[in-house]
Amino acid sequence: MEDSASTFATLQLLVDSLGSYVLPTLTAVIVTRAYSHQHSDIAIMSSILASSSSCATGSVISGVAAGYLTSIGVQYMLYTCMRYSIPATMTNVILGGGLGSLTSIILHLLQLPTLLAWVTATLRSVLVAGTNFPGAGFLIGIVFCYGSKVGWYHALFLPLILMEMEIGGASVLGAVDECTLVMVSAGICAGNLSLPHTKEASRDFSKRGLCINLSCGDFIEAAYPSMERSNIINTFGYIASGFSTELLYCDYARNGQPRAPVTSSAYLPLPMSIWLSGDQWKRTALACAMAFGISYLGCLLGNSVTRLSSGTGRNIPELTDKKNKGD
């Protein structure tokens, strides 16, 4: 019994450490490398020190700010050292130690990590609190589906998901991501496997899309060609996104207590995404099944219409030619 309690305490300490120290430091390093890749080694050392003020709050956004400021400071400080002929060893000390420490002190004096941690905490509270009027989840699902096609996912949705998950928990928008994008794409791929839009159409691409979406929670792009080709498939994709998200957001009362929206994450095998929802896993499973089923039926209907239309289009010229020959 004591061993189990000790093991649990150790695991909890590890999770807390990951949330408070590893994630802010990791984001600082990634951002620094992205903006200062030509000075990667010394910049990484500096960014680790710069993120130390962010670790106190566990704010991922603060880690991003530390990494960005470090990348700018490395370039200017290196130029200054070269201009005044400062030796290489001293330059490394200034860049690796001095710049990182100075950045961390500035962030601490400005109370920026605390402010950004409050921003992300407020964001999580708003998302977890859910919505107070029917149809809001449906609208969010449609916006999510549309935004993935026009470049909003990496510019807006994914950063919001990462900010929501910065303390190591699952995400409300992660559950929306799983239903509106991953499961809708999987349903369309399954529909293409069951009934391709032409008899000659290859099933390999759809088979790969279905497998990757269900096993890795990724490759939503596999559905885009079908959605662009058929208005019916595209419409059913939006409907599937809307209804599944509405189910995730619906705030039914249980024993007089309202239930918050479901949290989960994409980029995982489907069973694990459902498991992440904890005691609300049934809602996640039902929402995923709804997104998959509606998009699957829409793909079957769209492909059926396409095949009938193309078949009619081939027969008309043949009938015309026969009439002309008969005349």
Helices and strands as residue ranges (DSSP letters): H 2-17, I 18-22, H 23-35, G 37-39, H 40-50, H 52-55, H 60-83, H 88-93, I 94-99, H 100-109, H 112-129, H 136-149, H 152-152, I 153-157, H 158-164, H 172-177, I 178-183, H 184-194, H 204-216, G 220-223, H 224-229, H 231-249, E 253-254, E 257-258, H 270-275, G 278-280, H 281-326
